[in-house]
Amino acid sequence: YLGYWVDGSPKMDYKRTYQPLERLTADGWARLEG
């Protein structure tokens, strides 16, 4: 668990390199592509 991630925050950009990258949606966990 990497904790929260603020999109656009330079200090948190390192979290983009961890795979698979997922986010919690109203329907559950969804994988972010790209």
C-alpha positions as a printed NumPy array, in Angstrom:
array([[  0.   ,   0.   ,   0.   ],
       [  1.535,   3.292,  -1.13 ],
       [ -0.978,   5.558,   0.557],
       [ -2.721,   8.368,  -1.223],
       [ -1.584,  10.001,  -4.435],
       [ -2.194,  13.6  ,  -5.499],
       [ -2.204,  13.775,  -9.299],
       [  0.062,  16.563, -10.528],
       [  2.18 ,  16.667,  -7.367],
       [  5.876,  16.452,  -8.318],
       [  6.709,  14.905,  -4.929],
       [  4.275,  12.038,  -5.569],
       [  5.121,  11.326,  -9.221],
       [  7.392,   8.432,  -8.183],
       [  4.249,   6.439,  -7.365],
       [  3.407,   6.256, -11.086],
       [  6.24 ,   3.758, -11.581],
       [  4.671,   1.133,  -9.304],
       [  2.577,  -1.43 , -11.181],
       [ -0.234,  -2.282, -11.323],
       [ -1.568,   1.201, -10.624],
       [ -5.142,   1.161,  -9.331],
       [ -7.663,   3.603,  -7.938],
       [-10.757,   3.13 ,  -5.839],
       [-13.976,   4.015,  -7.659],
       [-17.631,   3.764,  -6.669],
       [-17.655,   0.312,  -8.336],
       [-14.512,  -0.907,  -6.558],
       [-10.84 ,  -1.019,  -7.51 ],
       [-10.043,  -0.185, -11.147],
       [ -6.708,  -0.477, -12.919],
       [ -5.309,   2.728, -14.445],
       [ -3.974,   2.171, -17.942],
       [ -1.227,   4.164, -19.522]])
